Amino acid sequence: MEITVVIMLKQGLFLMGLGMGVVFVFLGVLVAAVRGMSALAMRLAPEPEPPVTGSTPDNGAGVTAAISAAVHRYRQGHPR
């Protein structure tokens, strides 16, 4: 009876080690593939355009007013 338990424990440890090894190899291949694709994307990507400064007006006040008006109108139709 004890021999069967020992054999089963050995098989269980072997299968656990085999499974962990397969997962480790898979994750290593996955990391290598992601790094390779990242390097390829960096090589093929166009260079970013420099930001344009000062050519567009700041619409922050208009956006704030529009949001305030929308909230006010919503609250009129939906009492708390």
N, C-alpha and C positions, 0 to 999 in steps of 0.2 A: 504494500500500500504506500509506504513512504517513497519507494522508488518512483512510482507513478507521479507523485506530487513533485518530486525533484525534477523529473523529466519535463513535466508540464511547466514548472517555473523556468527552467532553462529555455524551453521553446517560447514562452511568453517574453522573456528578456531578449531573446534573439529577434523576435518579431518587433518588439518595441525599438530596438536598436536599428533594425532594418528600416522601419517606418520613419524614424527620426533622421536617418541618413538620407532617405529619399527626399524628405521635406527640405533638409539642409541643401542638398544639391539643387533642387528645384528653385529654392529662393536665391541661391547663388547665380543660377542661370538667369533668373528674372532680374536681379540687380544689374548683371552685365548687359542684358538687353535694354534696360531702361537707360543706362549710362550711354550705350551706343546710340540709341535713338536721340538722346539729348544732344550728344556731340554732333550727330548728323543734322538735327534741326538748327543748331547754332551755326553750322557751316552754311546751310542753305537759306536761312532766314535773311530777309533784306535788312539793311541797316536802318535803324529808327530815324525818322525825320526829326530835326531839331524843333522844339516847341516854338510856336509863334507867340511873341510877347507884345502886348499893347495894341494888337490890331483889332481885337473884338471888345465891344463895350461890356461892362459888367451889368448883367441883368439880375443881380441878386435882389434888388429892391422890388423889381417887377414880379419875380417869382415869389417872394415873401408876401406881397400884396395878394397875388392870386391864391396862394395857399390859405391865407387868412380869410379871404372872401369865401372860398369853398367850405372851410370849417364853419364859418358863421352861417352860411346857407344850410348846411347839413344839420346844424344844431337847431335851427328854426323848425325844420320839418320833423325832427326826431327828438322829442323831449325826453329828458332823462328819467 
